[in-house]
């Protein structure tokens, strides 16, 4: 009985080639040998692995701006406190625009859908909601600071409102 | 004056795009990059790199003084601002000229006029172009007063805006104060100017634009583009030419664009945007973008011109070497924007590290990108990762080529809108052509309930 090369087999082989950075693949068995080759007009962009490297000379016209330092020290959350997390990495803003009143301050009473801050990511202003009803007891991040995904931004004491 | 060296005050795919024309023309390149971009692909392609500031755009790509200082430090002849950031900032143009540099764009006065969208409306009216009703508003109360006269829905736009940034549709009065404040802060963040104006919203029009090039006296056009596939006023798919326009109607739109640019004495590459009601064969002037646009490759594909090279030529003071008859359109081209965002999670931005980025090439395909395996997509800038452009003998062929191209993209490590683009390319209504700007959002809300 002869094993047959089915259309599915060919698709799988082509997928292997598609996923590889190579232009040619030769498959050899004891019965046959088959070669697949990308044609010149159906190529791929070059795939490169990049460790950060620099080919162009770099000049620092301006030395690194010092990190913003208005973030207060991180405190350990007490019991009954509900954290407000950053869902996205980005720039944390406490007010809708520069110079405006902040959305909330320590002591502000919030509902779960109250907007307490904005995180600017990829030029989009993403509102941050309190997530529970209660009172803001702590704001952990300074206005204009970069935040990471999952970073705790504020603490809400749930249920006091 | 011949431009021998040029500072690129931009990043991402457009920096790569400008670099490629400069290399072909033998122009030396200096890239002005932020700290997070100092090792990115454009920085490696440039002859030299000047770091102009910290990652947030306000401290680097939006910092006029830093860009001018970088150009003077590097001793270049000219500054190319790309699109976005300072591309339409009259201050950069003015200070470039004062510093003895060529600004690759229109004159300072033209930038100021066209960048102020209300002033642009006045110019359009003076040139005899039709306009959607609208006016400047200082606060939510004035916007409400306009709504009392013109009715809802209306659209709030940043006076200093453009490219669909800082636009908010408002369907009723209850959300107006909050929407007004958010629109103001978005305008401030994006353009450093929080002035807004309001326009009546035209339901389900098509977004059709005309690519023009002027030398201050003569103006030619490079045909039209349809950019109606949008979400929140951000274009996702663009094609050239716009499908299904009657010849006479198409000619009227193109002629209006040329008439407007001539009226302005426009010098440079620009795009006149229109809102078009194809059924009634009506069109309205929206704005003119005084820069190269993201979607320029579809026009390059069907005309064969290198628009960046033409832009550099007229900025250097050359008269137009092209007559309208020299520009012929061949076939049809489509562009899909691949963005770092997750359509299944409300288009949440998806910055991060690209563990893999491979794109198909050849056979009528073009990919404009700064993405590569191992590169970071930072959270500070817009989400555009790549543009796939497919050119075919007709629209059907270009759609078919795009489908294959999208299937062959390999992007890993971040979430992108590739699957959504595939869905659009196989949609029967899209394939039929001629859909309006609300189409995509209607489809999306139907899909997600």
Contacts between the chains, C-beta under 8 A, distances in Angstrom:
chain1	res1	chain2	res2	distance
A	18	B	408	6.9
A	19	B	410	7.3
A	21	B	358	7.8
A	40	B	362	7.2
A	41	B	362	4.5
A	41	B	363	4.9
A	42	B	360	7.4
A	42	B	362	5.1
A	42	B	363	5.2
A	43	B	360	7.9
A	43	B	361	5.2
A	43	B	362	4.8
A	44	B	358	5.8
A	44	B	359	7.0
A	44	B	360	5.8
A	44	B	361	5.9
A	44	B	408	7.8
A	45	B	358	6.3
A	45	B	359	4.6
A	45	B	360	7.6
A	45	B	361	5.1
A	45	B	367	6.1
A	45	B	369	7.8
A	47	B	356	7.8
A	47	B	357	7.9
A	47	B	358	4.9
A	47	B	372	7.8
A	47	B	373	6.0
A	48	B	372	5.6
A	48	B	373	6.4
A	48	B	374	7.7
A	49	B	373	5.7
A	49	B	374	5.4
A	50	B	372	5.9
A	50	B	373	6.8
A	50	B	374	3.9
A	50	B	375	6.3
A	51	B	374	7.2
A	52	B	39	4.2
A	53	B	39	7.0
A	53	B	44	7.4
A	54	B	38	7.2
A	54	B	39	5.9
A	54	B	43	6.8
A	54	B	44	6.7
A	54	B	49	7.5
A	55	B	44	4.9
A	56	B	31	7.3
A	56	B	43	6.0
A	56	B	44	6.5
A	56	B	45	7.9
A	56	B	46	5.1
A	56	B	47	6.2
A	56	B	48	5.4
A	56	B	49	4.7
A	57	B	48	5.5
A	57	B	49	7.1
A	58	B	38	5.7
A	58	B	43	7.4
A	58	B	48	7.9
A	58	B	49	4.5
A	58	B	50	7.5
A	58	B	51	6.2
A	59	B	48	7.3
A	59	B	49	7.2
A	59	B	50	4.9
A	59	B	51	6.9
A	59	B	73	6.6
A	59	B	74	7.6
A	60	B	51	5.0
A	61	B	50	5.0
A	61	B	51	6.4
A	61	B	52	5.7
A	61	B	66	6.6
A	61	B	69	5.5
A	61	B	70	4.9
A	61	B	73	5.5
A	62	B	51	7.2
A	62	B	52	6.4
A	62	B	53	5.5
A	62	B	66	6.1
A	62	B	69	7.6
A	64	B	35	6.5
A	64	B	54	6.8
A	65	B	53	6.6
A	65	B	54	4.5
A	65	B	59	5.9
A	87	B	348	7.5
A	88	B	348	6.7
A	88	B	349	6.2
A	88	B	379	7.3
A	89	B	351	5.9
A	89	B	379	4.6
A	90	B	349	7.8
A	90	B	379	4.8
A	91	B	56	6.5
A	91	B	379	7.9
A	91	B	380	7.7
A	96	B	181	5.0
A	96	B	182	6.4
A	96	B	184	7.6
A	96	B	185	4.6
A	97	B	181	7.2
A	97	B	184	5.8
A	97	B	185	3.6
A	97	B	188	5.2
A	97	B	189	7.9
A	97	B	194	6.6
A	98	B	188	6.5
A	100	B	181	7.7
A	100	B	185	7.6
A	118	B	185	7.6
A	120	B	189	6.5
A	121	B	349	4.5
A	121	B	351	6.7
A	121	B	379	4.8
A	122	B	340	7.0
A	122	B	341	7.6
A	122	B	349	4.0
A	122	B	351	6.4
A	122	B	379	6.1
A	122	B	380	7.8
A	122	B	381	6.7
A	122	B	382	5.7
A	122	B	383	4.4
A	123	B	165	7.5
A	123	B	189	7.6
A	123	B	190	6.6
A	123	B	381	6.9
A	123	B	382	5.1
A	123	B	383	7.8
A	124	B	349	6.0
A	125	B	182	6.6
A	125	B	185	6.5
A	125	B	186	5.7
A	125	B	189	7.1
A	126	B	348	7.9
A	126	B	349	7.7
